[in-house]
């Protein structure tokens, strides 16, 4: 037994740490170590590789989840900022990786197998992904003074199956060096997570069964089974030979729609239902809807439902996925990864979705909502309430928190520009002193007689002499 292993003895060490392979042979459900339920990893990987519905749902989840960026958020005013501390998450697996790679891998592991493990290998300057089905959670008992006890995680033991890979012995990772993310807790365990596929296993099996039925249907010349009847008895050899000849000549997709010719008084009868008669599409759609419901992915996003009303179905579905699934997942993964960073005091690790194109409509709606809130604040301040009470009332949607004492009181700040006292309409300048002469105000039109400006009357002869004999000047 290694000395380092003995140091963990009081904190949950068991002899399997020394022998390595003993971990994979211990019985399931022992209290001091938690592994994935037997067969879950194989079922999850098989479902992701053989079920197009599961693959499509998980691909949509990974695509959206990996688009977020890590930032720090101040707890007081909620503003986001970043610094060089985030470099560990921005290049998690080396210079050629991004934070999207980390998020995609964690969602894949947690989505398919319920758990994601990320090890901050000491001295390596990078993070290491630990495969969930090869990782065992090690816990120990903490006795509480005065009675009672509870379990806490000590670390994680990682070891690949010896029958599959020969990568050396397993190793133990202390809990302080490894992030364990389990967004859906397993109700039958203290620390282990649960995959969304756990509830969808039977639906996935049913969908796979329908797919196999469709394949077998096509292999049988795209027709149901045939029953061939003869009036006389046939020997077993004749029956076997007849079956082989019919299968070779008329079986398979390449022989579909060929004319079946029988002799010696044989009669054929169709046995079973066609795809149309069994309503194959409707039966298959029910299973698909249940699988997508467990994945929380709307059918529009995977192309299994038509868009409605100029693409509104897509926008509404994307907002539903983001609000009910993605945002809680981002909050959860930030809480798990924060142990790897030196988070500044008064702040927390958070996510930024402003650059996600799929959520652009949602960001616009959030901006419009912020504008409405600002207009409400402005109206409350203009009405004479204090800034602080207006903010509290808008945040809580409780008008009873409004307090008078806003504009016009010494306790408040300078008034808003457009609320300053204004001059009376029409007054634009200071009047001239009485000693200054004023210009005369002429008539509205020449010759109106209002101010002795009418022209002097002239005889018609004089007017004609001025304008000429022909009347033209």
C-alpha positions, 0 to 999 in steps of 0.5 A: 500500500502506498503511503499517499494512499494510507493518508486517505484511509481515515477520510474514506480510503478503501483497499481498491485504491491500492489494487486498482482493478478491484473498483470495477468488481465491487458491488453497486451501491456501497455508501462510500463510493458512487458510480454510474448505474450498471449499464447506463453508460452503454445505453446512453452511448448506444442511444446517442449513436443509433437514435437520430432523435437523441443525437439531434436533441443533444446536438441542439443542446450542445450548440446553444450551451457552448455559445456562452462566454464566461465573465465575472458579475458584480453582486451589487449592480450586476455589471459584467467584466473580465480579467486575465483570471478567466484565461484558464476557462478561455483556453481550458485544454490548451492554446488550441481550445476555447471555452466553447469546447469546455462547455460542449464537452461538459454538456455532452457528459452531463447530458448523456451520463448525468455527470461531468468531471474536469480535473485541474491537473497540478503543474500542467496549466490545463484542464483534463476531462475525466470520462464519467463511466470510469470515475468513482465518487469517494465520500467519507462520514463527518460526525457532528458534535452532539450527534448526527453525521453526514457525508462529504466528497473526498475525491474521485478515483479514475480508472479505465476498464482493463479489458478495454484499455491498458493505460496503467493503473488508476489514480485518485484526485482530491475534490479540491482539484476536480470539478464535478458537475451534476445538473440533475441530481440522482434521487437515489444518491448523495452526489451522483447526477442523473441523465435525462436519458434515464427517463427516456430509455423505454421511448428510445428502445421503442423508437429503435424498434420501429426503426428496425421494423421499417428496415425489416419491412424494406428488406422483405420487398417493402411488403408485409409477410406472405402466406403461401397455401397449397391444397396438397401436403408438401414434404419438409424439403419442398417447403424449405426449397420453396421458401428459399426460392421465394426469398431469393427471387422476391425478397429485399428492396431490390426485388420490390414490386416484382410480380409473384408467380406461383404454380401447382394451385398455390394461393397467397395471403397477406399476413400483417399490416402495411406501414400505412395500415399500422399508422407508422408515422403517428406511432413513431411521432408519439415516441419522438415527442416524449424523447424531446420532452425529456430533453426539453428541446422543442421539435421545431429546433430539430426540424421535426415540426414545421415553422409557424407564422413567419418563423415565430415558431422558431423564435418562441421555441429558442426562447423556451429552450434558453429560459427553461433549460440553458440559463439554469444550466449556465448558472449551475456550471458557473457555480461548479467551475468557480472553484477553479478560479480566484474569484474577486471578492463581491463578485461571482463567475457568470455567463454572457449571452449578448453575442449569441445570435440565436438569442438576439430576439430575446436580447431585444425584448430584454432591451425593450423591457429595460426601456419600459422600466427606465420610463417608469423610473423617469415618470416616478421621479417627475411626479416628485418621488425619490430616486431610491423609492422609485427604483425599489418600486419598479424592481418589486412592482409595488407602488406602495414603496414610493416616497415623496420628496423628489424634485424641488427638495434640497435632498434631491439632486439637480432637476432634469433639464426639461423640467427647468422653469420655462418662459411664457410663450412668445417671450423671446427677449428683454424689452427695449428701454423707453428712450430707444426709438422704435421703428414704425410698423407698416401696414399689412399691405400698401394702400390700406389707409390705416396709416396715411400711406394711401397714394395721392389720387391722380387724374386719368390723363396724368396716368395715361401720360406716364404709361404711354398712349397705348397704356404700356410704360 
